[in-house]
């Protein structure tokens, strides 16, 4: 059985209940999460349901598949509104994204939300086999990827996307290209590709495909399941 951690990100596309108020950053920053959720004009939903982007939908499929095959999966989102949130944490609808912020603003808001410290504690204290960082460039900045990878245990494999320069510094970290060229090859769009990669990975694992090396993980992500492969187990 594998222990997998997926660090996903919030999406611009959110499945917000029509009868709920939607918050902006100033309202979120001035009020506690519990207080926001307790308002009568708020309908909170689990983070997994709130984030309705195509990447997030693919990742949800991957999570369900891995769990159905008895692997342990923890999934958290990096939220520009609320910081690091678990997939089942109830959130009120909101309209905040790191994609709308300059670099300095991202770093400042991430610090105020305690994102880097929480991520560091999570990846360093838990004995995961694989940690997927399914993030865009703004969200890599929000978690301070180099700082985060510096505390990743050597026995844990870290999977990043479009982060070759950083990943090459670590023997246990890979970066998988997920740019326009690869999106066209896989018949999807860039913002969905990382999620599709994780769905591919889960499909290969469900087929009992053996993981022999760190490079196999990249192959699993970039190869859609079409044929039955050799039985095997992870590690």
ZICOR-V843923 format. One record per pair of residues at least 12 apart in sequence whose ideal C-beta (glycine too) atoms are under 7 Angstrom apart, sorted by the first residue. I is the first residue (numbers start at 0). J is the second residue. If there is no record, write none. Layout:
BEGIN
i->I j->J
i->I j->J
END
This chain:
BEGIN
i->0 j->69
i->0 j->70
i->0 j->71
i->1 j->70
i->1 j->128
i->1 j->129
i->1 j->233
i->2 j->71
i->2 j->126
i->2 j->127
i->2 j->128
i->3 j->65
i->3 j->70
i->3 j->71
i->3 j->72
i->3 j->127
i->3 j->128
i->3 j->129
i->4 j->73
i->4 j->125
i->4 j->127
i->4 j->130
i->5 j->58
i->5 j->62
i->5 j->72
i->5 j->74
i->5 j->131
i->5 j->133
i->6 j->75
i->6 j->77
i->6 j->130
i->6 j->131
i->6 j->132
i->6 j->133
i->6 j->134
i->7 j->55
i->7 j->58
i->7 j->74
i->7 j->76
i->7 j->133
i->8 j->76
i->8 j->77
i->8 j->134
i->8 j->135
i->8 j->138
i->9 j->50
i->9 j->76
i->9 j->77
i->9 j->78
i->9 j->79
i->9 j->96
i->10 j->50
i->10 j->51
i->10 j->52
i->10 j->54
i->10 j->55
i->11 j->52
i->11 j->96
i->11 j->98
i->12 j->51
i->12 j->52
i->13 j->49
i->13 j->50
i->13 j->51
i->13 j->92
i->14 j->48
i->14 j->49
i->14 j->51
i->15 j->92
i->16 j->42
i->16 j->44
i->16 j->92
i->18 j->42
i->19 j->40
i->19 j->41
i->19 j->42
i->19 j->91
i->19 j->92
i->20 j->40
i->20 j->41
i->21 j->92
i->21 j->93
i->21 j->94
i->22 j->35
i->22 j->91
i->22 j->93
i->23 j->94
i->23 j->95
i->24 j->80
i->24 j->95
i->27 j->80
i->27 j->93
i->27 j->95
i->32 j->81
i->35 j->91
i->36 j->89
i->36 j->91
i->41 j->91
i->43 j->89
i->43 j->90
i->43 j->91
i->44 j->89
i->44 j->90
i->45 j->86
i->45 j->87
i->45 j->88
i->45 j->89
i->46 j->76
i->46 j->84
i->46 j->85
i->46 j->86
i->46 j->88
i->46 j->90
i->47 j->59
i->47 j->86
i->47 j->87
i->49 j->90
i->50 j->76
i->52 j->190
i->53 j->190
i->53 j->191
i->53 j->194
i->54 j->133
i->54 j->190
i->54 j->191
i->54 j->193
i->54 j->194
i->55 j->194
i->56 j->194
i->57 j->191
i->57 j->194
i->57 j->195
i->57 j->197
i->57 j->198
i->58 j->133
i->58 j->194
i->58 j->197
i->60 j->198
i->61 j->197
i->61 j->198
i->61 j->200
i->61 j->201
i->62 j->74
i->64 j->201
i->64 j->202
i->64 j->205
i->65 j->201
i->65 j->204
i->68 j->204
i->68 j->205
i->74 j->86
i->77 j->114
i->77 j->134
i->77 j->138
i->77 j->141
i->77 j->142
i->79 j->95
i->79 j->96
i->79 j->97
i->79 j->108
i->80 j->93
i->80 j->95
i->82 j->112
i->82 j->113
i->82 j->114
i->82 j->117
i->83 j->114
i->83 j->117
i->83 j->118
i->97 j->137
i->97 j->138
i->97 j->141
i->98 j->137
i->102 j->140
i->105 j->137
i->105 j->140
i->105 j->141
i->106 j->140
i->109 j->141
i->114 j->141
i->114 j->142
i->115 j->142
i->115 j->143
i->115 j->146
i->118 j->142
i->118 j->147
i->119 j->147
i->119 j->150
i->122 j->147
i->122 j->150
i->122 j->151
i->123 j->150
i->123 j->152
i->127 j->155
i->128 j->155
i->128 j->156
i->128 j->233
i->128 j->234
i->129 j->156
i->129 j->158
i->129 j->216
i->130 j->151
i->130 j->155
i->130 j->157
i->130 j->158
i->131 j->158
i->131 j->197
i->132 j->157
i->132 j->158
i->132 j->159
i->133 j->193
i->133 j->194
i->133 j->197
i->139 j->162
i->144 j->162
i->144 j->165
i->145 j->165
i->148 j->165
i->148 j->169
i->148 j->172
i->151 j->171
i->153 j->171
i->155 j->171
i->156 j->171
i->156 j->213
i->156 j->216
i->157 j->169
i->157 j->171
i->157 j->172
i->158 j->173
i->158 j->175
i->158 j->216
i->159 j->172
i->159 j->174
i->160 j->174
i->160 j->175
i->160 j->177
i->160 j->193
i->161 j->174
i->161 j->176
i->161 j->177
i->161 j->178
i->162 j->174
i->171 j->213
i->173 j->213
i->173 j->216
i->173 j->217
i->175 j->196
i->175 j->217
i->175 j->220
i->175 j->221
i->177 j->192
i->177 j->193
i->177 j->196
i->196 j->220
i->196 j->221
i->197 j->220
i->199 j->219
i->199 j->220
i->199 j->221
i->199 j->222
i->199 j->223
i->199 j->224
i->200 j->216
i->200 j->219
i->200 j->220
i->202 j->224
i->203 j->219
i->203 j->222
i->203 j->224
i->206 j->224
i->206 j->227
i->206 j->228
i->207 j->230
i->207 j->231
i->208 j->228
i->208 j->231
i->209 j->229
i->209 j->231
i->209 j->232
i->210 j->233
END
